[in-house]
């Protein structure tokens, strides 16, 4: 028996020429926007590279391993190793503090540990953390965090003595600043999981915590790792709060209670008064920071893809 003809008013009715034209125009517009973003990124990289060429030609790869930063005219010598070290150590210390707290908070806010109304308020407060200007975090670190950390060795004998701005203070405040990124993305990844996963795990006899750590977190691990790597990129580029709290000392020290420096802080402190080859050296340092951030994003993509292939 022949099937009945499809009504023009049904869901399978052919689309009009206007709808098709609108769809093609929308696709073209989004392609233009995507290409435009890539061109903006290339333009930024090109400008920084061109401005850094004098320093690249004069110092070469030795700039990455030098430890002196002397902008005095006639005796200029520039090395970025202390600020590269400070950038990496400061970012990873902040990540070390923020990841456990962030993932734990995401689990707490995505599961039914507390009523929904309270969870909604807490989620809003977490998102509000991201809206606080970095200079306010810096002021809070100076007037609250430094005195607090300085007094901890009296309560905890083995806690290191903090006497002022240092790598430790900057890392603690930076960890608080990147918490909203980790919590929001991790919570969204956990919240987006189908309810069947929880129900099936509990139905098979798993406890609540076994379900969280053996089922839910592995299922959402790609989003969680992506959020962590995004937070790492943010931490590496943070400027104002770190500049106010890290001490701005161009030296390499394994003691995290000593002052240090980062690439972003170096740029913020010296760029306004720089001239000549110093500007090129700062641009060179900015190019290094851009490449480090790019490597972090590439690493994040590789890790997420490997985790997806493992659990899918």
C-alpha positions in Angstrom: 0.0 0.0 0.0 1.4 3.4 -1.0 2.3 5.7 1.9 0.2 8.9 2.2 1.7 12.1 0.8 3.5 14.3 3.2 1.5 17.4 4.2 3.0 20.8 3.5 2.3 21.7 7.1 4.1 18.6 8.6 7.5 18.7 10.2 9.0 17.2 6.9 7.8 20.1 4.7 10.5 21.4 2.4 12.1 24.6 3.5 11.6 27.8 1.7 14.2 29.6 -0.3 14.3 32.4 2.3 15.2 29.9 5.1 17.9 28.3 3.0 19.4 31.7 2.2 19.3 32.6 5.9 21.1 29.4 6.8 23.8 29.9 4.2 24.3 33.5 5.3 24.6 32.4 8.9 27.2 29.7 8.1 29.2 32.3 6.1 29.0 34.8 8.9 30.2 32.4 11.5 33.1 31.3 9.2 34.1 35.0 8.8 34.0 35.4 12.6 36.1 32.3 13.1 38.7 33.4 10.5 38.7 36.9 12.0 39.6 35.6 15.4 42.5 33.6 13.9 43.7 36.7 12.0 43.5 38.8 15.2 45.7 36.3 17.0 48.2 36.2 14.1 48.2 40.0 14.0 49.0 40.2 17.7 51.8 37.6 17.4 53.2 39.4 14.3 53.3 42.8 16.0 55.0 41.4 19.1 57.5 39.5 17.0 58.4 42.5 14.9 58.9 44.7 18.0 61.0 42.0 19.6 63.3 41.4 16.6 66.1 43.8 17.8 66.3 41.8 21.1 66.0 38.5 19.3 68.9 39.4 16.9 71.1 40.8 19.7 70.5 38.2 22.5 69.2 35.2 20.5 68.3 32.0 22.5 70.6 33.1 25.3 67.9 35.5 26.4 65.9 32.4 27.7 68.7 31.3 29.9 70.2 34.6 31.1 69.8 35.7 34.7 70.7 39.4 34.5 68.2 42.1 33.8 70.2 45.4 33.6 68.4 48.2 31.6 71.1 50.8 32.4 72.0 52.5 29.1 75.3 51.4 27.7 75.4 48.3 29.9 72.2 46.6 28.8 72.0 42.9 29.5 68.7 41.0 29.6 67.9 37.5 30.6 64.5 36.0 31.1 65.2 32.8 33.0 64.2 34.2 36.5 60.9 35.5 35.2 60.2 32.3 33.2 60.9 30.3 36.4 58.7 32.6 38.5 55.9 32.4 36.0 55.9 28.6 35.8 56.4 28.0 39.6 53.8 30.6 40.6 51.2 29.1 38.2 51.8 25.5 39.2 51.7 26.3 42.9 48.4 28.1 42.4 47.1 25.1 40.4 48.3 22.7 43.2 46.3 24.6 45.7 43.2 25.3 43.5 42.6 21.9 41.8 41.7 19.9 45.0 39.5 22.7 46.3 38.0 23.4 43.0 37.1 19.8 42.1 35.8 19.2 45.6 33.6 22.3 45.4 32.3 21.2 42.0 31.3 17.9 43.4 29.6 19.5 46.4 27.7 21.9 44.1 26.6 19.3 41.6 25.4 16.6 43.9 22.5 16.7 46.3 24.5 17.3 49.5 22.5 20.5 50.3 19.1 21.9 49.2 18.9 23.3 45.7 18.2 26.9 47.0 21.4 27.0 49.0 23.4 25.5 46.1 22.0 28.1 43.8 23.2 30.9 46.1 26.7 29.2 46.4 27.0 28.9 42.6 26.2 32.6 42.3 28.8 33.5 44.9 31.5 31.4 43.1 30.7 33.1 39.8 30.9 36.4 41.7 34.5 35.7 42.6 35.4 35.9 38.9 33.9 39.4 38.7 36.2 40.9 41.4 39.0 43.0 39.8 42.5 41.7 40.2 43.7 44.9 41.8 41.1 44.3 44.6 42.6 40.8 45.1 46.0 42.4 45.3 44.9 44.8 48.0 43.2 42.0 49.9 46.4 40.0 49.7 48.4 42.9 51.1 46.2 43.7 54.0 44.8 40.3 54.8 46.7 37.4 53.3 50.2 38.6 54.1 49.5 39.2 57.8 47.6 35.9 58.0 50.4 33.9 56.5 53.0 35.7 58.5 51.3 34.6 61.8 50.8 31.0 60.8 54.3 29.9 61.9 53.3 30.7 65.5 50.4 28.3 65.3 52.0 25.7 63.0 55.7 25.3 63.9 56.7 23.7 60.6 55.0 26.4 58.5 57.6 28.6 56.7 58.0 32.2 57.9 56.5 34.8 55.6 57.8 38.3 56.1 56.2 40.1 53.2 55.4 39.8 49.5 56.6 36.5 48.1 56.0 33.6 45.7 53.8 31.9 48.4 51.5 34.8 48.9 51.1 35.4 45.2 50.3 31.7 44.6 47.7 31.6 47.4 45.9 34.6 46.1 46.2 33.4 42.5 44.7 30.1 43.5 41.7 31.9 44.8 41.4 33.9 41.6 41.4 30.8 39.3 39.0 28.8 41.5 35.8 30.1 39.7 37.1 28.7 36.4 37.9 25.3 37.8 34.7 25.1 39.8 32.3 26.3 37.1 33.7 24.1 34.3 34.0 21.1 36.5 30.5 21.5 37.9 29.0 22.0 34.4 30.8 18.8 33.2 29.5 16.8 36.2 26.0 18.3 35.9 25.7 17.5 32.2 26.2 13.8 32.8 23.0 11.7 32.2 21.2 10.7 35.4 21.2 7.1 34.2 24.9 6.9 35.2 24.2 7.7 38.8 21.1 5.5 39.0 22.8 2.5 37.3 25.8 2.7 39.7 23.7 3.0 42.8 21.4 0.2 41.5 24.5 -2.1 41.2 25.3 -1.5 44.9 27.9 1.2 44.7 28.0 3.7 47.5 27.5 7.4 46.9 31.2 8.1 47.0 32.1 5.1 44.9 29.7 6.5 42.3 31.3 9.9 42.4 34.9 8.8 42.2 34.6 5.7 40.0 31.8 6.7 37.6 31.0 10.4 37.5 34.5 11.9 37.7 35.9 9.5 35.0 32.9 10.3 32.8 33.4 14.0 33.2 37.2 14.0 33.3 37.8 15.6 29.9 35.8 18.7 30.9 37.5 18.8 34.3 41.0 18.6 32.8 40.0 21.2 30.2 38.9 23.6 33.0 42.2 23.0 34.9 44.3 23.8 31.8 42.2 26.9 31.1 42.8 28.0 34.7 46.6 27.4 34.2 46.6 29.6 31.2 44.8 32.3 33.2 47.3 32.0 36.0 50.3 32.3 33.7 49.0 35.6 32.3 47.7 37.2 35.6 49.3 40.6 36.1 48.1 43.1 38.6 47.5 41.0 41.7 50.7 39.0 41.2 52.7 42.2 40.6 51.4 43.6 44.0 52.2 40.4 45.9 55.2 38.5 44.5 57.9 41.0 45.4 59.2 41.7 41.9 62.7 40.3 42.5 64.5 39.0 39.4 66.2 36.0 41.0 65.7 32.3 41.2 65.2 30.9 44.6 63.8 27.5 45.7 62.4 29.1 48.8 58.8 30.1 48.0 58.7 32.5 50.9 61.2 34.8 49.1 60.2 37.5 46.6 60.2 36.5 42.9 59.0 37.8 39.6 56.9 36.7 36.6 56.9 37.8 32.9 53.6 39.6 33.3 54.8 41.5 36.4 58.0 42.4 34.6 56.1 43.9 31.7 53.7 45.8 34.1 56.6 47.3 36.1 59.0 48.3 33.3 57.2 48.9 30.1 55.9 52.4 30.8 59.5 53.7 31.4 61.3 51.5 28.9 63.1 52.7 25.8 65.4 51.4 23.1 66.6 47.8 23.4 64.7 47.4 26.7 61.4 47.7 24.9 62.5 45.0 22.4 63.6 42.8 25.4 60.2 43.3 27.1 58.5 42.4 23.8 60.7 39.3 23.6 59.6 38.3 27.1 56.0 38.9 26.1 56.5 36.6 23.1 57.9 33.9 25.4 54.8 34.3 27.6 52.5 34.0 24.5 54.3 30.8 23.4 54.1 29.3 26.9 50.4 30.0 27.0 50.0 28.5 23.5 51.9 25.4 24.6 49.5 25.1 27.6 46.5 25.2 25.3 48.0 22.6 23.0 48.9 20.4 25.9 45.3 20.7 27.2 43.9 19.7 23.8 46.2 16.6 23.7 45.4 15.6 27.3 41.6 16.0 26.7 41.7 14.0 23.5 43.7 11.2 25.1 41.3 11.0 28.1 38.3 11.0 25.8 39.8 8.1 23.8 40.4 6.2 27.0 36.9 6.5 28.5 34.8 6.6 25.4 
